[in-house]
Amino acid sequence: MKKMKVEIWSDIMCPFCYIGKRKFEAALDKFPEKDKIQVEWKSFQLNPDLKSMPGTSVYDHLAEIKGMSRERSVQLHEQVTGSAKEVGLTYNFDKAVIANSFDAHRLIQLAKIQQLGDAAEERLFIAYFTEGKDISDHETLIAIGQEIGLNPKVVADMLASNDFSGEVNLDVREAQQLGARGVPFFVLDRKYGVAGAQPVEAFTQALTQAFDEWRKAQPLTALETIEGPVCSTDGSCS
């Protein structure tokens, strides 16, 4: 069965990406044609040069790079935590570990081959925002891969190599070519873009519009037919 593709560019350390995931899922869950929607997760790095810094407070880190007070940084994180709570998510920034997400994205790319892309994305979000795990740590990534159904040796071998680096970088370039200035970035049928963690209603509207156009553009195909007595155009009946 043909399906309309929805591509979602996201970074594991982006708080609004996880919130946007929940809001999109809420819209998709109620969408009448949801069985005809194919979701594909795409890689994006907000800060590809970020060095992993276990033990460094995310409050101090944001305050430093933005030139603000620590108090203001805490307030901003509390606001995001409140937004996450509204969609049923638990953010624990007090124990979040600053880490480069590149290898985590490679794990997602590996998972996609076995149709486990969404499972990988979800589990990594939980690991970072809720559990305070270091998503750059290879042992952590191997354990996460095993949890979602990947062979731990395959994950370990991948992490020890450069496998899927090209796929991650290609996704980043595609996002730039499509005009994404940040994430989350949702692309529906390569025709419509939705930027940010929009309200559920906005995702519903975008899905409806994109799907209606997609369905009209689908060519008719031959059907698998149960044969029975018929009359043909040459006048014969059998």
Accessible surface in RSA format (square Angstrom, percent):
REM  Atomic radii and reference values for relative SASA: ProtOr
REM  Chains: A
REM  Algorithm: Lee & Richards
REM  Probe-radius: 1.40
REM  Slices: 20
REM RES _ NUM      All-atoms   Total-Side   Main-Chain    Non-polar    All polar
REM                ABS   REL    ABS   REL    ABS   REL    ABS   REL    ABS   REL
RES MET A   1   154.13  79.8  73.44  48.6  80.70 192.1  69.05  58.7  85.08 112.7
RES LYS A   2   108.85  53.1  95.79  58.8  13.06  31.1  85.54  77.0  23.31  24.8
RES LYS A   3    94.43  46.1  72.68  44.6  21.74  51.8  23.37  21.0  71.05  75.7
RES MET A   4     0.46   0.2   0.00   0.0   0.46   1.1   0.46   0.4   0.00   0.0
RES LYS A   5    77.77  37.9  75.77  46.5   2.00   4.8  34.29  30.9  43.48  46.3
RES VAL A   6     0.00   0.0   0.00   0.0   0.00   0.0   0.00   0.0   0.00   0.0
RES GLU A   7     7.31   4.2   7.31   5.5   0.00   0.0   0.26   0.5   7.05   5.8
RES ILE A   8     2.17   1.2   2.17   1.6   0.00   0.0   2.17   1.6   0.00   0.0
RES TRP A   9     0.00   0.0   0.00   0.0   0.00   0.0   0.00   0.0   0.00   0.0
RES SER A  10     0.29   0.2   0.15   0.2   0.14   0.3   0.15   0.3   0.14   0.2
RES ASP A  11     5.37   3.8   5.37   5.3   0.00   0.0   0.00   0.0   5.37   5.4
RES ILE A  12     0.00   0.0   0.00   0.0   0.00   0.0   0.00   0.0   0.00   0.0
RES MET A  13    37.54  19.4  25.65  17.0  11.90  28.3  21.27  18.1  16.27  21.6
RES CYS A  14     5.03   3.8   5.02   5.6   0.00   0.0   0.00   0.0   5.02   5.4
RES PRO A  15    31.93  23.3  31.93  29.1   0.00   0.0  31.93  26.4   0.00   0.0
RES PHE A  16    93.67  46.9  93.67  58.0   0.00   0.0  93.67  56.8   0.00   0.0
RES CYS A  17     0.90   0.7   0.01   0.0   0.89   2.1   0.01   0.0   0.89   1.0
RES TYR A  18     5.56   2.6   5.56   3.2   0.00   0.0   1.59   1.2   3.97   4.9
RES ILE A  19     2.64   1.5   2.64   2.0   0.00   0.0   2.64   1.9   0.00   0.0
RES GLY A  20     0.00   0.0   0.00   N/A   0.00   0.0   0.00   0.0   0.00   0.0
RES LYS A  21     3.42   1.7   2.95   1.8   0.47   1.1   1.13   1.0   2.29   2.4
RES ARG A  22    64.82  27.2  60.90  31.0   3.92   9.3  20.43  27.9  44.39  26.9
RES LYS A  23    48.85  23.8  48.02  29.5   0.83   2.0  14.79  13.3  34.06  36.3
RES PHE A  24     4.84   2.4   4.84   3.0   0.00   0.0   4.84   2.9   0.00   0.0
RES GLU A  25    55.02  31.6  51.11  38.7   3.91   9.3  36.98  71.5  18.04  14.7
RES ALA A  26    39.67  36.5  30.05  46.4   9.62  21.9  39.05  55.0   0.62   1.6
RES ALA A  27     1.36   1.3   0.00   0.0   1.36   3.1   0.43   0.6   0.93   2.5
RES LEU A  28    30.67  17.1  30.67  21.9   0.00   0.0  30.67  21.5   0.00   0.0
RES ASP A  29    92.69  64.9  79.47  79.1  13.22  31.3  19.41  45.7  73.28  73.1
RES LYS A  30   170.52  83.2 142.61  87.5  27.91  66.5  94.13  84.7  76.38  81.4
RES PHE A  31    13.22   6.6   8.42   5.2   4.81  12.5  10.34   6.3   2.88   8.3
RES PRO A  32   120.21  87.6  82.35  75.1  37.86 137.6  95.37  78.7  24.85 154.4
RES GLU A  33    40.09  23.0  40.09  30.3   0.00   0.0   7.07  13.7  33.02  27.0
RES LYS A  34    97.13  47.4  89.12  54.7   8.01  19.1  58.18  52.4  38.95  41.5
RES ASP A  35    78.88  55.3  67.35  67.0  11.53  27.3  46.54 109.5  32.34  32.3
RES LYS A  36    60.15  29.3  60.15  36.9   0.00   0.0  34.33  30.9  25.82  27.5
RES ILE A  37    12.27   7.0   0.00   0.0  12.27  29.6   0.00   0.0  12.27  33.3
RES GLN A  38    82.12  45.9  78.44  57.3   3.68   8.8  21.67  46.1  60.45  45.9
RES VAL A  39    51.13  33.6  23.74  21.5  27.39  66.0  23.74  20.6  27.39  74.3
RES GLU A  40    34.84  20.0  31.48  23.8   3.36   8.0  14.57  28.2  20.27  16.6
RES TRP A  41     7.92   3.2   6.15   3.0   1.77   4.1   6.17   3.3   1.74   2.8
RES LYS A  42    22.95  11.2  19.27  11.8   3.68   8.8   1.90   1.7  21.05  22.4
RES SER A  43     1.29   1.1   0.49   0.7   0.81   1.9   0.62   1.3   0.67   0.9
RES PHE A  44    20.61  10.3  20.61  12.8   0.00   0.0  20.61  12.5   0.00   0.0
RES GLN A  45    18.39  10.3  10.34   7.6   8.05  19.2   1.78   3.8  16.61  12.6
RES LEU A  46    93.55  52.1  63.74  45.6  29.81  74.9  65.16  45.8  28.39  76.4
RES ASN A  47    70.64  48.7  63.35  61.2   7.29  17.6  21.67  52.2  48.97  47.3
RES PRO A  48    80.28  58.5  65.85  60.0  14.43  52.4  65.85  54.4  14.43  89.7
RES ASP A  49   118.89  83.3 105.13 104.6  13.76  32.5  35.82  84.3  83.07  82.8
RES LEU A  50    22.56  12.6  16.45  11.8   6.11  15.4  19.83  13.9   2.73   7.3
RES LYS A  51   157.80  77.0 153.78  94.4   4.02   9.6  98.62  88.8  59.18  63.0
RES SER A  52    46.35  39.2  22.99  30.7  23.36  53.8  18.28  38.9  28.07  39.3
RES MET A  53    56.83  29.4  51.77  34.3   5.06  12.0  25.26  21.5  31.57  41.8
RES PRO A  54    87.27  63.6  64.01  58.3  23.26  84.6  64.24  53.0  23.03 143.2
RES GLY A  55    86.47 106.6   0.00   N/A  86.47 106.6  44.20 121.3  42.26  94.7
RES THR A  56    50.89  36.2  42.33  42.9   8.56  20.4  26.61  35.7  24.28  36.7
RES SER A  57    35.10  29.7  20.98  28.0  14.12  32.5  29.81  63.5   5.29   7.4
RES VAL A  58    12.14   8.0  10.02   9.1   2.12   5.1  10.02   8.7   2.12   5.7
RES TYR A  59    25.83  12.1  25.83  14.7   0.00   0.0  11.99   9.0  13.83  17.1
RES ASP A  60    62.71  43.9  57.88  57.6   4.83  11.4  23.78  56.0  38.93  38.8
RES HIS A  61    35.02  19.1  33.88  23.5   1.14   2.9  26.13  26.9   8.88  10.3
RES LEU A  62    39.48  22.0  39.40  28.2   0.08   0.2  39.48  27.7   0.00   0.0
RES ALA A  63    11.83  10.9   9.60  14.8   2.22   5.1   9.88  13.9   1.95   5.2
RES GLU A  64   143.04  82.1 116.55  88.2  26.50  63.1  46.88  90.7  96.16  78.5
RES ILE A  65   102.47  58.3  66.12  49.3  36.34  87.6  73.25  52.7  29.22  79.3
RES LYS A  66   133.78  65.3 103.80  63.7  29.98  71.4  51.19  46.1  82.58  88.0
RES GLY A  67    72.34  89.2   0.00   N/A  72.34  89.2  37.47 102.8  34.87  78.1
RES MET A  68    55.87  28.9  34.36  22.7  21.50  51.2  44.23  37.6  11.64  15.4
RES SER A  69    66.23  56.0  49.33  65.8  16.90  38.9  50.65 107.9  15.58  21.8
RES ARG A  70   119.04  50.0 112.29  57.2   6.75  16.1  51.37  70.2  67.67  41.0
RES GLU A  71   125.55  72.1 117.12  88.6   8.43  20.1  44.96  87.0  80.60  65.8
RES ARG A  72   103.80  43.6 102.61  52.3   1.19   2.8  32.58  44.5  71.22  43.2
RES SER A  73     0.00   0.0   0.00   0.0   0.00   0.0   0.00   0.0   0.00   0.0
RES VAL A  74    34.28  22.6  34.28  31.0   0.00   0.0  34.28  29.8   0.00   0.0
RES GLN A  75    74.55  41.7  73.09  53.4   1.46   3.5  22.12  47.1  52.44  39.8
RES LEU A  76    47.38  26.4  46.52  33.3   0.86   2.2  46.68  32.8   0.70   1.9
RES HIS A  77    24.63  13.5  23.04  16.0   1.60   4.1   8.80   9.1  15.83  18.4
RES GLU A  78   108.00  62.0  97.31  73.6  10.70  25.5  38.21  73.9  69.79  57.0
RES GLN A  79   104.57  58.5  92.25  67.4  12.31  29.3  44.97  95.7  59.59  45.2
RES VAL A  80    22.67  14.9  21.65  19.6   1.02   2.5  22.62  19.7   0.05   0.1
RES THR A  81    43.33  30.8  43.21  43.8   0.12   0.3  37.84  50.8   5.50   8.3
RES GLY A  82    31.96  39.4   0.00   N/A  31.96  39.4  30.15  82.7   1.81   4.1
RES SER A  83    41.99  35.5  38.93  51.9   3.07   7.1   9.80  20.9  32.19  45.1
RES ALA A  84     0.00   0.0   0.00   0.0   0.00   0.0   0.00   0.0   0.00   0.0
RES LYS A  85   160.44  78.3 149.56  91.8  10.89  25.9  92.15  82.9  68.29  72.7
RES GLU A  86   151.45  87.0 111.86  84.6  39.59  94.3  46.52  90.0 104.93  85.7
RES VAL A  87    39.82  26.2  19.84  18.0  19.98  48.2  29.24  25.4  10.58  28.7
RES GLY A  88    67.98  83.8   0.00   N/A  67.98  83.8  36.88 101.2  31.10  69.7
RES LEU A  89    11.21   6.2   5.75   4.1   5.46  13.7   7.26   5.1   3.96  10.6
RES THR A  90    79.63  56.6  72.26  73.3   7.38  17.6  41.23  55.4  38.41  58.1
RES TYR A  91     9.31   4.3   0.09   0.0   9.23  24.0   0.09   0.1   9.23  11.4
RES ASN A  92    47.46  32.7  42.73  41.3   4.73  11.4  10.23  24.6  37.22  36.0
RES PHE A  93    16.78   8.4  11.11   6.9   5.66  14.7  11.49   7.0   5.29  15.1
RES ASP A  94   125.14  87.7  90.53  90.1  34.61  81.8  34.46  81.1  90.68  90.4
RES LYS A  95   109.57  53.5  97.97  60.1  11.60  27.6  60.16  54.1  49.41  52.6
RES ALA A  96     9.46   8.7   0.25   0.4   9.21  21.0   0.25   0.4   9.21  24.4
RES VAL A  97    23.19  15.3  22.27  20.2   0.91   2.2  23.19  20.1   0.00   0.0
RES ILE A  98     2.50   1.4   2.50   1.9   0.00   0.0   2.50   1.8   0.00   0.0
RES ALA A  99     0.00   0.0   0.00   0.0   0.00   0.0   0.00   0.0   0.00   0.0
RES ASN A 100    30.96  21.3  28.99  28.0   1.97   4.7  17.19  41.4  13.77  13.3
RES SER A 101     3.63   3.1   2.32   3.1   1.31   3.0   0.00   0.0   3.63   5.1
RES PHE A 102    50.97  25.5  50.93  31.5   0.04   0.1  50.93  30.9   0.04   0.1
RES ASP A 103    31.11  21.8  29.75  29.6   1.35   3.2   3.19   7.5  27.91  27.8
RES ALA A 104     0.00   0.0   0.00   0.0   0.00   0.0   0.00   0.0   0.00   0.0
RES HIS A 105     1.10   0.6   1.10   0.8   0.00   0.0   0.56   0.6   0.55   0.6
RES ARG A 106     8.62   3.6   8.62   4.4   0.00   0.0   0.81   1.1   7.81   4.7
RES LEU A 107     0.00   0.0   0.00   0.0   0.00   0.0   0.00   0.0   0.00   0.0
RES ILE A 108     3.52   2.0   3.52   2.6   0.00   0.0   3.52   2.5   0.00   0.0
RES GLN A 109    11.31   6.3   8.72   6.4   2.59   6.2   0.26   0.6  11.05   8.4
RES LEU A 110    12.53   7.0  12.53   9.0   0.00   0.0  12.53   8.8   0.00   0.0
RES ALA A 111     0.00   0.0   0.00   0.0   0.00   0.0   0.00   0.0   0.00   0.0
RES LYS A 112    44.07  21.5  32.00  19.6  12.06  28.7  28.63  25.8  15.44  16.4
RES ILE A 113   108.93  62.0  88.77  66.1  20.16  48.6  96.52  69.5  12.41  33.7
RES GLN A 114    88.07  49.2  73.09  53.4  14.98  35.7  25.70  54.7  62.37  47.3
RES GLN A 115   156.45  87.5 125.34  91.6  31.12  74.1  70.13 149.3  86.32  65.5
RES LEU A 116    42.49  23.7  41.44  29.6   1.05   2.6  42.49  29.8   0.00   0.0
RES GLY A 117     7.45   9.2   0.00   N/A   7.45   9.2   4.07  11.2   3.38   7.6
RES ASP A 118    71.18  49.9  66.13  65.8   5.05  11.9  31.53  74.2  39.65  39.5
RES ALA A 119    37.85  34.8  26.39  40.7  11.46  26.1  34.11  48.0   3.73   9.9
RES ALA A 120     0.00   0.0   0.00   0.0   0.00   0.0   0.00   0.0   0.00   0.0
RES GLU A 121     2.08   1.2   2.08   1.6   0.00   0.0   0.00   0.0   2.08   1.7
RES GLU A 122    32.49  18.7  32.49  24.6   0.00   0.0  28.88  55.9   3.61   2.9
RES ARG A 123    33.62  14.1  32.86  16.8   0.76   1.8  20.68  28.3  12.94   7.8
RES LEU A 124     0.00   0.0   0.00   0.0   0.00   0.0   0.00   0.0   0.00   0.0
RES PHE A 125     0.00   0.0   0.00   0.0   0.00   0.0   0.00   0.0   0.00   0.0
RES ILE A 126    53.53  30.5  53.53  39.9   0.00   0.0  53.53  38.5   0.00   0.0
RES ALA A 127     0.00   0.0   0.00   0.0   0.00   0.0   0.00   0.0   0.00   0.0
RES TYR A 128     9.09   4.2   9.09   5.2   0.00   0.0   0.65   0.5   8.44  10.4
RES PHE A 129     1.55   0.8   0.39   0.2   1.16   3.0   1.10   0.7   0.45   1.3
RES THR A 130    36.40  25.9  35.48  36.0   0.93   2.2  30.48  40.9   5.92   9.0
RES GLU A 131    64.14  36.8  46.65  35.3  17.49  41.7  23.95  46.3  40.19  32.8
RES GLY A 132    14.82  18.3   0.00   N/A  14.82  18.3   0.01   0.0  14.81  33.2
RES LYS A 133    71.81  35.0  67.48  41.4   4.33  10.3  46.07  41.5  25.74  27.4
RES ASP A 134    31.61  22.1  27.72  27.6   3.89   9.2  14.48  34.1  17.13  17.1
RES ILE A 135     0.00   0.0   0.00   0.0   0.00   0.0   0.00   0.0   0.00   0.0
RES SER A 136    26.14  22.1  16.25  21.7   9.89  22.8  10.71  22.8  15.42  21.6
RES ASP A 137    56.83  39.8  50.13  49.9   6.70  15.8  13.36  31.5  43.46  43.3
RES HIS A 138    69.86  38.2  66.38  46.1   3.48   8.9  42.65  44.0  27.20  31.7
RES GLU A 139   125.08  71.8 120.28  91.0   4.80  11.4  56.84 109.9  68.23  55.7
RES THR A 140    26.44  18.8  20.20  20.5   6.25  14.9   8.29  11.1  18.15  27.4
RES LEU A 141     0.00   0.0   0.00   0.0   0.00   0.0   0.00   0.0   0.00   0.0
RES ILE A 142    27.76  15.8  27.76  20.7   0.00   0.0  27.76  20.0   0.00   0.0
RES ALA A 143    47.67  43.8  42.71  65.9   4.96  11.3  46.54  65.5   1.13   3.0
RES ILE A 144     0.61   0.3   0.61   0.5   0.00   0.0   0.61   0.4   0.00   0.0
RES GLY A 145     0.00   0.0   0.00   N/A   0.00   0.0   0.00   0.0   0.00   0.0
RES GLN A 146   105.00  58.7  94.18  68.8  10.82  25.8  21.40  45.6  83.60  63.4
RES GLU A 147   103.90  59.7  64.20  48.6  39.70  94.5  42.97  83.1  60.93  49.7
RES ILE A 148    25.88  14.7   8.58   6.4  17.31  41.7  16.80  12.1   9.09  24.7
RES GLY A 149    53.67  66.2   0.00   N/A  53.67  66.2  31.02  85.1  22.65  50.7
RES LEU A 150     5.03   2.8   0.75   0.5   4.28  10.8   1.32   0.9   3.71  10.0
RES ASN A 151    81.78  56.4  71.94  69.5   9.85  23.7  20.65  49.7  61.13  59.1
RES PRO A 152    49.70  36.2  48.85  44.5   0.85   3.1  49.18  40.6   0.52   3.2
RES LYS A 153   142.13  69.3 135.79  83.3   6.33  15.1 111.98 100.8  30.15  32.1
RES VAL A 154    66.32  43.6  63.49  57.5   2.83   6.8  65.31  56.7   1.01   2.7
RES VAL A 155     0.00   0.0   0.00   0.0   0.00   0.0   0.00   0.0   0.00   0.0
RES ALA A 156    34.32  31.6  29.44  45.4   4.88  11.1  30.52  43.0   3.80  10.1
RES ASP A 157    74.94  52.5  67.62  67.3   7.31  17.3  28.99  68.2  45.95  45.8
RES MET A 158     5.51   2.9   3.66   2.4   1.86   4.4   5.00   4.2   0.51   0.7
RES LEU A 159     7.34   4.1   1.23   0.9   6.10  15.3   1.23   0.9   6.10  16.4
RES ALA A 160    91.89  84.5  48.93  75.5  42.96  97.7  58.85  82.9  33.04  87.5
RES SER A 161    43.89  37.1  28.51  38.1  15.37  35.4  38.22  81.4   5.67   7.9
RES ASN A 162   126.64  87.3 115.80 111.9  10.85  26.1  26.46  63.7 100.18  96.8
RES ASP A 163    76.19  53.4  70.44  70.1   5.75  13.6  12.75  30.0  63.44  63.3
RES PHE A 164    37.42  18.7  29.26  18.1   8.16  21.2  29.26  17.7   8.16  23.3
RES SER A 165    22.38  18.9  22.38  29.9   0.00   0.0  18.11  38.6   4.27   6.0
RES GLY A 166    47.41  58.5   0.00   N/A  47.41  58.5  38.09 104.5   9.33  20.9
RES GLU A 167    78.08  44.8  75.61  57.2   2.47   5.9  34.77  67.3  43.31  35.4
RES VAL A 168     0.60   0.4   0.60   0.5   0.00   0.0   0.60   0.5   0.00   0.0
RES ASN A 169    66.13  45.6  65.02  62.8   1.12   2.7  10.85  26.1  55.29  53.4
RES LEU A 170    88.43  49.3  88.43  63.3   0.00   0.0  88.43  62.1   0.00   0.0
RES ASP A 171     6.77   4.7   6.77   6.7   0.00   0.0   0.00   0.0   6.77   6.8
RES VAL A 172    29.62  19.5  29.62  26.8   0.00   0.0  29.62  25.7   0.00   0.0
RES ARG A 173   120.81  50.7 120.40  61.4   0.40   1.0  51.06  69.8  69.75  42.3
RES GLU A 174    34.43  19.8  33.85  25.6   0.57   1.4   8.51  16.5  25.92  21.2
RES ALA A 175     0.00   0.0   0.00   0.0   0.00   0.0   0.00   0.0   0.00   0.0
RES GLN A 176   113.35  63.4  93.97  68.7  19.39  46.2  33.10  70.5  80.26  60.9
RES GLN A 177   145.67  81.5 106.53  77.9  39.14  93.2  47.37 100.8  98.30  74.6
RES LEU A 178    67.72  37.7  40.86  29.2  26.86  67.5  45.14  31.7  22.58  60.8
RES GLY A 179    44.68  55.1   0.00   N/A  44.68  55.1  33.44  91.8  11.24  25.2
RES ALA A 180    12.23  11.2   0.00   0.0  12.23  27.8   0.70   1.0  11.53  30.5
RES ARG A 181   235.80  99.0 190.77  97.2  45.03 107.2  83.40 114.0 152.40  92.4
RES GLY A 182    26.79  33.0   0.00   N/A  26.79  33.0  21.19  58.1   5.60  12.5
RES VAL A 183    18.99  12.5   0.00   0.0  18.99  45.8   0.95   0.8  18.04  48.9
RES PRO A 184     2.71   2.0   1.75   1.6   0.96   3.5   1.75   1.4   0.96   6.0
RES PHE A 185    20.94  10.5  20.94  13.0   0.00   0.0  20.94  12.7   0.00   0.0
RES PHE A 186     0.44   0.2   0.44   0.3   0.00   0.0   0.44   0.3   0.00   0.0
RES VAL A 187     6.24   4.1   6.24   5.7   0.00   0.0   6.24   5.4   0.00   0.0
RES LEU A 188     1.94   1.1   1.94   1.4   0.00   0.0   1.94   1.4   0.00   0.0
RES ASP A 189    34.95  24.5  26.21  26.1   8.74  20.7   3.97   9.3  30.98  30.9
RES ARG A 190   118.82  49.9  90.89  46.3  27.93  66.5  54.10  73.9  64.72  39.2
RES LYS A 191   121.12  59.1  83.29  51.1  37.83  90.1  67.90  61.1  53.22  56.7
RES TYR A 192    63.88  29.8  59.84  34.0   4.04  10.5  52.08  39.1  11.80  14.5
RES GLY A 193    51.60  63.6   0.00   N/A  51.60  63.6  11.26  30.9  40.34  90.3
RES VAL A 194    17.36  11.4  14.14  12.8   3.22   7.8  17.36  15.1   0.00   0.0
RES ALA A 195    61.75  56.8  52.42  80.9   9.33  21.2  52.56  74.0   9.19  24.3
RES GLY A 196    25.50  31.4   0.00   N/A  25.50  31.4  23.98  65.8   1.52   3.4
RES ALA A 197    25.36  23.3   4.43   6.8  20.93  47.6   4.98   7.0  20.38  54.0
RES GLN A 198    65.46  36.6  63.20  46.2   2.26   5.4   5.53  11.8  59.92  45.4
RES PRO A 199    70.69  51.5  68.46  62.4   2.24   8.1  70.69  58.4   0.00   0.0
RES VAL A 200    44.61  29.4  43.02  38.9   1.60   3.8  43.02  37.4   1.60   4.3
RES GLU A 201   126.47  72.6 120.28  91.0   6.19  14.7  70.34 136.1  56.13  45.8
RES ALA A 202    34.13  31.4  24.85  38.3   9.28  21.1  29.70  41.8   4.43  11.7
RES PHE A 203     2.39   1.2   2.11   1.3   0.28   0.7   2.21   1.3   0.18   0.5
RES THR A 204    54.69  38.9  54.64  55.4   0.05   0.1  47.69  64.1   7.00  10.6
RES GLN A 205   126.13  70.5 119.76  87.5   6.38  15.2  38.19  81.3  87.94  66.7
RES ALA A 206    15.66  14.4   9.53  14.7   6.14  14.0  15.26  21.5   0.40   1.1
RES LEU A 207     0.37   0.2   0.37   0.3   0.00   0.0   0.37   0.3   0.00   0.0
RES THR A 208    59.02  42.0  58.63  59.4   0.39   0.9  49.48  66.5   9.54  14.4
RES GLN A 209    83.56  46.7  77.84  56.9   5.72  13.6  25.20  53.6  58.36  44.3
RES ALA A 210     1.38   1.3   0.00   0.0   1.38   3.1   0.66   0.9   0.73   1.9
RES PHE A 211     1.72   0.9   1.72   1.1   0.00   0.0   1.72   1.0   0.00   0.0
RES ASP A 212    54.46  38.1  53.09  52.8   1.37   3.2  15.64  36.8  38.82  38.7
RES GLU A 213    65.11  37.4  60.07  45.4   5.03  12.0  28.54  55.2  36.57  29.9
RES TRP A 214    23.93   9.6  23.75  11.5   0.18   0.4  12.94   6.9  10.99  17.8
RES ARG A 215   118.62  49.8 111.00  56.6   7.62  18.1  46.54  63.6  72.08  43.7
RES LYS A 216   176.39  86.1 140.10  86.0  36.29  86.4  94.43  85.0  81.96  87.3
RES ALA A 217    67.45  62.0  35.64  55.0  31.81  72.4  47.18  66.4  20.27  53.7
RES GLN A 218    54.78  30.6  39.03  28.5  15.75  37.5  18.66  39.7  36.12  27.4
RES PRO A 219    88.65  64.6  69.88  63.7  18.76  68.2  80.81  66.7   7.84  48.7
RES LEU A 220   182.52 101.6 153.62 109.9  28.90  72.6 155.81 109.4  26.71  71.9
RES THR A 221    85.03  60.5  64.23  65.1  20.80  49.6  47.00  63.1  38.03  57.5
RES ALA A 222   106.13  97.6  66.22 102.2  39.91  90.8  77.39 109.0  28.74  76.1
RES LEU A 223   150.63  83.9 126.07  90.2  24.56  61.7 129.26  90.8  21.37  57.5
RES GLU A 224   184.50 105.9 148.46 112.3  36.04  85.8  69.25 133.9 115.25  94.1
RES THR A 225    93.98  66.8  64.65  65.5  29.33  69.9  52.44  70.4  41.54  62.8
RES ILE A 226   172.20  98.0 147.73 110.1  24.48  59.0 152.43 109.8  19.78  53.7
RES GLU A 227   144.79  83.1 116.30  88.0  28.49  67.8  63.16 122.2  81.63  66.6
RES GLY A 228    41.11  50.7   0.00   N/A  41.11  50.7  29.27  80.3  11.84  26.5
RES PRO A 229   129.88  94.7 104.53  95.3  25.35  92.1 107.39  88.7  22.49 139.8
RES VAL A 230    91.41  60.1  80.42  72.8  10.99  26.5  89.27  77.6   2.13   5.8
RES CYS A 231    92.21  69.7  61.50  68.6  30.71  72.2  27.59  69.9  64.61  69.7
RES SER A 232    55.07  46.5  37.69  50.3  17.37  40.0  44.97  95.8  10.10  14.1
RES THR A 233   155.05 110.3 114.88 116.5  40.17  95.7  93.32 125.4  61.73  93.3
RES ASP A 234   116.66  81.7  76.04  75.7  40.61  96.0  49.81 117.2  66.84  66.7
RES GLY A 235    66.41  81.9   0.00   N/A  66.41  81.9  38.27 105.0  28.14  63.0
RES SER A 236    62.83  53.1  53.60  71.5   9.23  21.3  47.10 100.3  15.73  22.0
RES CYS A 237    84.11  63.6  51.82  57.8  32.28  75.9  29.20  74.0  54.91  59.2
RES SER A 238   110.98  93.8  73.52  98.1  37.46  86.3  74.73 159.1  36.25  50.8
END  Absolute sums over single chains surface
CHAIN  1 A    12951.2      10221.9       2729.2       7159.5       5791.7
END  Absolute sums over all chains
TOTAL         12951.2      10221.9       2729.2       7159.5       5791.7
